[in-house]
């Protein structure tokens, strides 16, 4: 039996199969989590969040769009090794590259989960709906556009249970010892 086929608990005679693409606006989600946690060391816990978002559906692809020059190689390796995902650096904002990718995969998946609360994605959600794609939003509620939530088929709240905080590295200051010279 295919792992992507699940029996509906409410109606055991119905099997559900859906392929899902998860597209992450990394900068948006990171800023939202940092704001909510009050700590810049807060990070998504993909091992908890991804299975919850999928809810027994099949993961077709996972792409983490991130603006900026520095992208953690640990993040890249983890997403690749655990989810066959990728990290795509963006020149400026992730909005355009994420939107282009969403349109490109729309005919290959049943559902696209956009991980962002940015209202810039409202038109993308409408376009994907017109293409027959179910669109879900996953974001921190306090930083998510209410209009985006209204346009989506479903809203997944990202809560403190979905992130962890890295311990702060303590920087030890080098002590300077002055040689004392006692002159008599």
C-alpha positions in Angstrom: 0.0 0.0 0.0 1.3 3.5 -0.8 2.4 5.4 2.2 0.6 8.5 0.9 -2.8 6.9 1.0 -4.5 7.1 4.4 -7.9 6.0 5.5 -10.2 8.7 6.8 -11.0 8.0 10.5 -14.4 9.6 10.1 -15.3 7.5 7.1 -13.2 4.3 6.9 -14.4 3.6 3.4 -12.6 6.7 2.0 -8.9 6.8 1.2 -7.1 10.1 0.9 -4.1 10.8 -1.2 -2.6 14.2 -1.7 0.8 15.4 -2.7 2.0 18.6 -0.9 4.7 21.2 -1.7 5.9 23.3 1.2 7.3 26.6 0.2 8.9 28.6 3.0 9.6 32.4 3.0 12.6 31.9 5.4 13.1 35.6 6.3 9.5 36.2 7.0 9.1 33.1 9.2 12.4 33.8 11.0 11.5 37.4 11.8 8.0 36.3 13.0 9.5 33.6 15.3 12.2 36.0 16.6 9.5 38.6 17.3 7.2 36.2 19.0 9.9 34.4 21.1 11.7 37.7 21.8 14.9 35.9 20.9 17.0 35.9 17.7 18.2 32.4 18.5 14.7 30.9 18.1 14.5 28.4 15.1 11.9 26.3 13.5 11.8 22.7 14.7 11.2 21.0 11.3 11.0 17.5 12.9 7.8 18.6 14.7 6.3 21.1 12.2 6.6 19.3 8.9 4.8 16.1 10.0 2.1 18.3 11.6 1.6 20.3 8.4 1.5 17.2 6.2 -1.0 15.3 8.4 -0.3 12.0 6.7 -0.2 13.5 3.2 2.8 13.0 0.9 5.6 15.5 0.7 6.4 16.2 -2.9 8.9 19.0 -2.3 10.1 21.4 0.3 11.9 24.6 -0.6 13.3 27.2 1.8 13.7 30.6 0.2 16.1 32.8 2.0 17.3 36.3 1.3 20.9 37.1 2.0 24.4 36.0 1.4 24.8 33.7 4.4 22.7 30.6 4.5 23.5 28.0 7.1 25.0 24.8 5.6 23.6 22.9 8.5 20.1 24.0 7.5 20.8 23.1 3.9 22.1 19.6 4.8 19.2 19.0 7.3 16.5 19.9 4.8 18.1 17.9 2.1 18.9 14.8 4.2 15.6 14.6 6.1 13.1 16.0 3.6 14.9 16.0 0.2 14.4 19.7 0.4 16.5 22.6 -0.8 17.4 26.1 0.2 17.3 28.8 -2.5 19.1 32.0 -1.9 17.2 35.1 -3.1 18.7 38.4 -4.3 16.2 40.5 -2.4 12.8 39.3 -1.1 11.6 35.7 -1.4 8.2 36.8 -2.7 9.0 36.6 -6.4 11.1 33.4 -6.4 8.6 31.7 -4.2 5.7 32.8 -6.3 7.4 31.6 -9.5 8.2 28.3 -8.0 4.6 27.9 -6.7 3.2 28.5 -10.2 5.7 26.0 -11.7 4.8 23.2 -9.3 1.0 23.9 -9.2 0.2 21.2 -11.8 2.4 18.7 -10.0 0.8 18.8 -6.5 -2.6 18.9 -4.9 -1.8 21.3 -2.1 0.8 24.0 -1.7 1.6 25.2 1.8 3.1 28.7 1.9 4.9 29.3 5.1 4.6 33.0 5.5 2.2 35.6 6.9 3.0 38.2 4.3 0.0 39.8 2.6 2.1 40.0 -0.6 1.1 36.3 -1.2 -2.7 37.1 -1.5 -2.6 37.3 -5.3 -0.5 34.1 -5.5 -3.1 32.3 -3.4 -5.9 33.5 -5.7 -3.9 32.4 -8.8 -3.2 29.0 -7.4 -6.9 28.6 -6.5 -7.8 29.4 -10.1 -5.4 26.6 -11.2 -7.3 24.2 -8.9 -4.7 24.0 -6.2 -5.5 23.8 -2.5 -3.5 26.5 -0.7 -2.7 26.4 3.0 -0.8 29.1 5.0 1.4 28.2 7.9 2.6 31.2 10.0 2.8 32.8 13.4 -0.8 34.2 14.0 0.4 37.6 15.5 2.4 38.4 12.4 0.0 37.1 9.7 -2.2 39.1 7.5 -5.9 38.4 8.2 -6.6 38.9 4.5 -4.1 36.1 3.7 -5.8 33.8 6.2 -9.2 34.5 4.7 -7.9 33.7 1.2 -6.4 30.4 2.2 -8.2 27.0 2.3 -6.6 26.4 5.7 -4.4 28.2 8.3 -1.8 26.3 10.3 -0.8 28.3 13.4 3.0 28.1 14.1 3.3 28.3 17.9 6.1 28.1 20.4 5.7 24.3 20.2 7.1 24.5 16.7 10.4 26.2 17.5 13.3 25.9 19.8 15.9 28.3 21.1 19.6 27.7 20.6 21.7 28.4 23.7 23.6 31.7 23.6 27.3 31.2 23.3 29.1 33.0 26.1 32.0 35.0 24.9 34.8 35.0 27.4 36.8 38.1 27.6 40.5 37.6 27.7 41.8 39.0 30.9 44.8 41.1 30.5 47.3 40.7 33.2 49.6 43.6 33.8 53.0 42.7 35.0 53.6 44.5 38.2 57.0 45.8 38.7 57.9 46.7 42.2 60.7 49.2 42.2 62.3 49.9 45.4 
